[in-house]
Amino acid sequence: MRFGTVDSVRAVTLPGTNSGVGAVVGGVVGGLAGSEVGKGRGAAVGAVLGSVAGSMAGEALEGQLTKRDALEILVELNTGELRAIVQVIGAETFARGDRVRLVTGGGITRVEKIANN
């Protein structure tokens, strides 16, 4: 565990995920909607175009729905080293001068305030 002091805090946005689910669902919906256009070859072309457009729209929508607000917390460790930690906004608030500890587990480092006694 490492200890330090908050140097600065700024709001950031973590990008959303692209698991592929949005693209698949959007492609299916777009393909079904596109196939309703015309008959024969027109329906087939509409299905392909609808599937491509739906896939792109579904992927973009998934990215927008899964992005998260976060904080970039710059911590000056007791050793003098500066470390920038980005974490999803939780219940704790951080301000310049707060005494904190860096807790690492499972390859992820989080910043936690140290209670003033």
N, C-alpha and C positions, 0 to 999 in steps of 0.2 A: 504494500500500500504506500502511496506517495502523498505528501502533504504540501499545500501551497496556499497562495492568495489569488483571488480573482483579479485579473488585470483589466479585462473588458468583457462585455457581453453584447452580442448582436443577434437579431432575429434573422433566421434563414429559412428556406423551404427545401425540404428533402424531396427529390424527384419521386414520382410515382413508379409503381412497378409495372412491368409489361410481361405478365405470365403467359400471354397468348390467349387467355380465355376471352378477353374483350374482342380480339381479332376474329376468333372462331365464331362467337355468337353473332357479332356484327356481320360476318361473311354469310352466315346461314340466313339471317333475317334479310340482308340486302339481296341475296340470291333469290329468295322466295318472292320478295317484292318486285325485283327486276323481271322475274319470269312471267309476271302478270301483264307485262307490256307486250303487246302484239301477239302474233301467232306464229307457229313454226320457227323459222330462223330468227325472227324478231324476238321471240320469247327466249330463245337460247342466248342470243347476244345480250338481251336485257338481264338475264340471269347472271351472266359472266360479269357484266359491268356493275350490276347491283352488288354482286358478291365482293368484288374488289373495293368498291366505294364503302360498302358496309364494314368490311374488314379494317380499312383504314380508320373509319370513324369509330369503330369499337375499340381499337387499340388506343386512339387518342382519348376517348372517354375513360377507359380504364386508368390511363396515366393521370388524368385530372382527378379522378375519384380517390386514388390511392396516395396522392402526395400529402406530406405532413409538415406542419409547422414545427420548427426546431430552434435551438439556440446554439450559437457557436460561442463557447466559453474559453477565453484565453486565460490560462493559469500560469502564474510564476511559481514554480516549485521551490521548495526550501533550498535546493541546490543552485538556484539562479536560472535554471533552464525554463524556457517558455514552452508550454504545450497547448495546442488548440484541440478542444474536444467538442464534437457536434453531437447533441442528443435531443431527442424528441421532448417537447415541452411537457413538463409534469407539474406536480403541485408545488415544487420548490421554485423560489425566485432567487436570482443571483444578482449581485451588484459588486462594483469595484470595491476591493478591500475585504470581501467576505473570506473567512478562513474555510478551506475546503480540503477534502481528500479525494484522490482518484482511486476508484475501485475497479479492478480489472477481473473479468471472469468470462470464460468462453470466447476469448478474443475480442471482447467489447469492453471499452473503458467508459465509465460514467463518473460524473462529478457529483459529490454529495457535500452539503454544508456540514461543518462541525458545529455542534451546539455550543453556545457561549455559556459557561458556568460561572 
